[in-house]
């Protein structure tokens, strides 16, 4: 795929009849390995015959487990071997662009948004560990009123006008602010698919089935 390595913006007002300025976009060919994520589970044919709904439950649990690892890979994949190169792994380190005395966690996140904006990649989202977001929501002012959180609120989590996504794929006390729409893209080579076999290993003679789920992405 092609990866942007530079952008020169020469957009400017132009007088009538004058030549328009040219902007340049520098692209470099880059290679991203397609990674397969998969796992399987065995179940007896008897229990599936007796409880047909169990089949969909097993499929759901396998899918959930797959999604957890996919999320971890998309954020924290090392890029080594059979691992994706995660967003957090490639992200620039946080450096406060301005100094704020006694900066709180909320202040730090705002400064991270500023850092991203000054780099010409305005952030469109924040990713935090659930514990850190809970800590922010539970902050109270001197009168005991919640600053951010609303126990009866139904709105999606947001901070400084950006949506907040919580995931345990992020470590506690870490965060990611990024221009996800502009700076990241997922290539799905094979969407998550479930396959069932009765001839795997000695499944047939043991009245077992193997339920496998896998996907491929970069």
Secondary structure, DSSP 4 states (H G I P E B T S, - for coil): -EEEEEEE-------TTPPPP--EEEEEE---PPEEEEEEEEEEHHHHHH-THHHHHHHHHHHHHHHHHHHHHHHH-B-SSS--B-HHHHSPPP--SS--TT--HHHHHHHHHHHHHHTT----EEEE-HHHHHHHHT-B-TTS-BSS--TT--SPPEETTEEEEE-TTSPTT-EEEE-HHHH----EEEEEEEEEES-STTTTTTTEEEEEEEEEE-
